[in-house]
């Protein structure tokens, strides 16, 4: 098993200025972003990245151990099935953790680029409340609902 290819991005919240917050897209009816709100989101994303890197490496190590565990000659079908299920679960954990890590890093990249808060489908604002609840969001509610109906 190989490590994730994600290049970790960390944004220093203290370096964010009011101008950084003001250039972000907002949904109709939302107030413009305040630098304190953007800093809070960046702090959350940074801590998510740190936590997810640790979780990813731990899960990857567990999976590596499971993949390299030799099955004994005395294992019956139930033991083999149980081992296979455990491997599948660990692979799922590794993949989910990698996906969340990539989403968090991508959100930090969008903060750096000044495109954070813009729906990647329609180009409108995602909505501050949605981003404060789910900082990795890339779609406004309308586009996300459309995507889920497909």
C-alpha positions as CSV (number, residue, x, y, z in Angstrom):
1,X,0.0,0.0,0.0
2,X,1.3,3.5,-0.8
3,X,0.8,6.7,0.9
4,X,-1.6,9.3,-0.3
5,X,-0.4,11.6,-3.2
6,X,-2.1,14.6,-1.6
7,X,0.2,17.6,-1.3
8,X,-0.7,19.0,2.1
9,X,-1.7,22.7,2.1
10,X,-1.9,24.6,5.4
11,X,-3.1,28.2,5.4
12,X,-2.0,30.5,8.3
13,X,-5.3,32.1,9.5
14,X,-3.3,35.0,10.9
15,X,-2.1,35.9,7.4
16,X,-5.7,36.2,6.1
17,X,-6.8,39.8,5.6
18,X,-10.2,41.5,5.2
19,X,-9.5,41.8,1.5
20,X,-9.2,38.0,1.3
21,X,-12.6,37.6,2.9
22,X,-14.3,40.3,0.8
23,X,-13.3,38.7,-2.5
24,X,-15.1,35.5,-1.7
25,X,-18.4,34.8,-3.4
26,X,-21.5,35.0,-1.3
27,X,-25.0,33.7,-1.9
28,X,-27.7,36.2,-2.5
29,X,-29.0,37.4,0.8
30,X,-25.8,36.5,2.7
31,X,-23.6,39.1,4.3
32,X,-20.1,39.4,2.9
33,X,-17.5,37.2,4.6
34,X,-15.8,38.7,7.6
35,X,-12.1,37.9,8.1
36,X,-12.9,36.3,11.5
37,X,-15.4,33.9,9.8
38,X,-12.9,32.9,7.2
39,X,-10.1,32.5,9.8
40,X,-12.4,30.2,11.8
41,X,-13.1,28.0,8.7
42,X,-9.4,27.9,7.9
43,X,-8.6,26.8,11.5
44,X,-11.2,24.1,11.2
45,X,-9.8,22.9,7.8
46,X,-6.2,23.0,9.1
47,X,-7.1,20.9,12.1
48,X,-9.1,18.5,9.9
49,X,-6.1,18.1,7.6
50,X,-3.8,17.4,10.6
51,X,-6.3,14.9,12.1
52,X,-7.0,13.2,8.8
53,X,-3.3,12.8,7.9
54,X,-2.8,11.0,11.3
55,X,-5.9,8.8,10.7
56,X,-4.9,8.0,7.2
57,X,-1.4,6.9,8.2
58,X,-2.8,4.8,11.0
59,X,-5.5,3.2,8.8
60,X,-2.9,2.6,6.0
61,X,-0.6,0.9,8.5
62,X,-3.4,-1.3,9.7
63,X,-4.3,-2.2,6.2
64,X,-0.7,-2.9,5.3
65,X,-0.5,-5.3,8.3
66,X,-3.7,-7.0,7.2
67,X,-2.5,-7.4,3.7
68,X,0.8,-8.9,4.7
69,X,-0.6,-11.2,7.3
70,X,-0.2,-14.7,6.0
71,X,-3.1,-16.9,6.3
72,X,-2.2,-20.1,8.2
73,X,-2.6,-23.5,6.7
74,X,-5.1,-24.3,9.5
75,X,-7.5,-21.4,8.7
76,X,-11.0,-22.6,7.9
77,X,-13.4,-20.9,5.5
78,X,-15.0,-18.8,8.3
79,X,-11.6,-17.5,9.4
80,X,-10.6,-16.7,5.8
81,X,-14.0,-14.9,5.3
82,X,-13.6,-12.9,8.4
83,X,-10.1,-11.8,7.4
84,X,-11.3,-10.8,4.0
85,X,-14.1,-8.7,5.5
86,X,-11.7,-7.1,7.9
87,X,-9.4,-6.2,4.9
88,X,-12.4,-4.7,3.0
89,X,-13.4,-2.6,6.0
90,X,-9.9,-1.3,6.5
91,X,-9.6,-0.5,2.7
92,X,-12.9,1.4,2.9
93,X,-11.6,3.4,5.9
94,X,-8.4,4.2,4.1
95,X,-10.2,5.4,1.0
96,X,-12.8,7.4,2.9
97,X,-10.1,9.1,5.0
98,X,-8.1,9.9,1.8
99,X,-11.2,11.4,0.2
100,X,-11.9,13.6,3.2
101,X,-8.3,14.7,3.3
102,X,-8.3,15.6,-0.4
103,X,-11.5,17.6,0.1
104,X,-10.0,19.5,3.0
105,X,-6.8,20.3,1.2
106,X,-8.8,21.3,-1.9
107,X,-10.9,23.7,0.3
108,X,-7.7,25.3,1.6
109,X,-6.4,25.7,-2.0
110,X,-9.7,27.4,-2.9
111,X,-9.2,29.8,0.1
112,X,-5.7,30.6,-1.3
113,X,-7.0,31.1,-4.8
114,X,-9.9,33.3,-3.6
115,X,-12.5,30.9,-5.0
116,X,-13.7,29.4,-1.7
117,X,-17.5,29.6,-1.4
118,X,-18.1,29.4,-5.1
119,X,-20.3,26.5,-6.4
120,X,-18.2,24.4,-8.8
121,X,-21.3,23.7,-10.9
122,X,-23.2,27.0,-11.2
123,X,-20.6,29.5,-10.1
124,X,-22.9,31.1,-7.5
125,X,-22.2,31.4,-3.8
126,X,-22.5,28.2,-1.8
127,X,-23.8,30.0,1.3
128,X,-21.9,30.9,4.5
129,X,-24.1,28.8,6.8
130,X,-23.5,25.7,4.6
131,X,-19.8,26.3,4.6
132,X,-19.6,26.9,8.3
133,X,-21.4,23.6,8.9
134,X,-19.5,21.7,6.2
135,X,-16.3,23.6,5.2
136,X,-15.4,21.1,2.4
137,X,-18.6,21.8,0.5
138,X,-18.1,22.5,-3.2
139,X,-21.7,22.8,-4.4
140,X,-24.6,25.1,-3.4
141,X,-27.6,23.3,-2.0
142,X,-29.5,23.4,-5.3
143,X,-26.7,21.9,-7.3
144,X,-26.0,19.3,-4.6
145,X,-29.6,18.2,-4.6
146,X,-29.6,17.9,-8.4
147,X,-26.5,15.8,-8.2
148,X,-28.0,13.5,-5.6
149,X,-31.2,12.9,-7.6
150,X,-29.2,11.5,-10.5
